[in-house]
């Protein structure tokens, strides 16, 4: 079944059939330059709940090289894939698992761009993390040293 996007041009929310509004809400700034397929977001709580049910995720850290260098932590097993280097890192991303991208931006700007590009390249179950790394950290979910 193809995803169908429902939204009005003057509305700051995109909704993908089958996804909650919380997962797919985007700001007008993010909507500017939106290309092609809508990308549903995922909450940190949903990721943890699915992991507790035995689902395995691939985490993509979409922080810039400068942000990555300054950071001490990442999500468990995360692969660093900066927005401007996605194509060079495709071979590092395992197929067959849902992909969650995250960054430092609370609006998921970099992680949404990474998710969008990965979706275009065949990674069809890719979602940016709502609130990014900060939301994950504030929720007290596990991090690991990078």
C-alpha positions in Angstrom: 0.0 0.0 0.0 1.4 3.4 -1.0 1.6 6.1 1.6 -0.9 8.9 1.0 -0.2 12.4 2.3 -3.0 14.5 3.6 -2.5 18.2 4.2 -3.5 21.7 3.1 -0.8 24.0 1.8 -1.4 26.6 4.5 -1.4 23.9 7.3 1.9 23.3 9.3 1.1 19.6 9.7 1.6 16.7 7.2 -0.2 13.5 8.0 0.7 10.1 6.5 -2.1 7.6 6.6 -1.6 5.2 9.5 0.7 7.5 11.4 -0.2 9.7 14.4 -0.1 13.5 14.1 2.6 13.6 16.7 4.8 11.5 14.4 4.3 13.6 11.3 4.0 17.2 12.5 6.4 19.5 10.8 7.0 23.2 11.1 6.5 25.6 8.2 10.3 26.0 8.0 10.7 22.3 7.5 7.9 22.2 4.9 9.8 24.8 2.8 11.7 22.9 0.2 9.9 19.6 1.1 10.7 17.2 -1.7 8.6 14.2 -2.6 7.6 11.7 0.0 6.4 12.7 3.5 8.5 11.3 6.3 6.7 10.2 9.5 8.5 10.9 12.7 8.8 8.5 15.6 8.9 9.3 19.3 11.7 8.1 21.7 9.0 6.3 23.7 7.8 4.4 20.7 11.3 3.3 19.8 11.9 2.0 23.3 8.5 0.2 23.4 9.3 -1.5 20.1 12.8 -2.4 21.3 11.3 -3.9 24.5 9.1 -6.1 22.2 12.3 -7.4 20.6 12.5 -5.1 17.5 16.0 -4.1 16.4 16.7 -0.6 15.1 19.6 1.0 13.2 20.3 4.4 14.6 21.8 7.0 12.3 23.5 10.0 14.0 23.0 12.9 11.5 24.9 15.5 13.5 27.4 17.6 11.6 31.1 16.6 11.8 31.7 19.5 14.1 28.9 18.5 16.5 30.0 14.8 16.3 33.6 15.8 17.3 32.3 17.8 20.3 30.0 15.1 21.5 30.7 12.4 24.1 27.7 10.2 23.6 25.5 8.7 20.9 22.4 6.4 20.8 23.3 2.7 21.2 25.2 1.4 18.2 24.6 4.6 16.2 26.3 5.1 12.9 27.5 8.6 12.2 26.2 9.7 8.8 26.4 13.5 8.3 23.8 15.0 5.9 26.4 15.9 3.3 28.0 12.4 3.3 25.0 10.1 3.0 25.9 8.5 -0.3 29.4 7.7 1.0 28.0 5.9 4.1 25.2 3.8 2.5 27.2 0.6 2.6 27.5 1.0 6.4 23.8 0.9 6.9 22.4 -2.6 7.3 19.3 -3.5 5.4 16.3 -5.3 6.9 15.8 -3.2 10.1 13.9 0.0 10.8 16.2 3.0 10.7 15.9 5.9 13.2 17.9 9.1 12.4 18.5 11.8 14.9 20.4 15.0 15.3 20.7 17.9 17.8 18.0 20.0 16.2 14.7 19.8 18.1 13.0 20.3 14.7 14.7 17.2 13.3 16.1 19.2 10.3 19.3 17.1 9.6 17.7 13.8 10.6 14.7 14.5 8.4 17.0 15.2 5.4 18.9 12.0 6.1 15.7 10.0 6.4 14.3 11.4 3.2 17.4 10.6 1.3 17.6 7.1 2.7 14.0 6.5 1.8 14.7 7.6 -1.8 17.5 5.1 -1.8 15.4 2.1 -0.7 15.5 2.2 3.1 11.7 2.4 3.3 11.3 2.1 7.1 13.3 5.2 8.1 12.0 7.8 10.6 13.5 10.9 12.2 13.4 10.9 16.0 11.1 13.5 17.4 13.1 15.9 19.5 16.4 14.4 18.5 19.2 13.4 20.8 18.0 15.9 23.5 14.5 14.3 23.8 16.1 10.8 24.0 18.5 12.0 26.7 15.8 13.9 28.7 13.6 10.7 28.7 16.5 8.9 30.4 16.9 6.3 27.6 20.3 4.6 27.1 23.2 6.4 25.6 26.7 5.0 25.0 30.1 6.7 24.7 31.1 7.3 21.1 
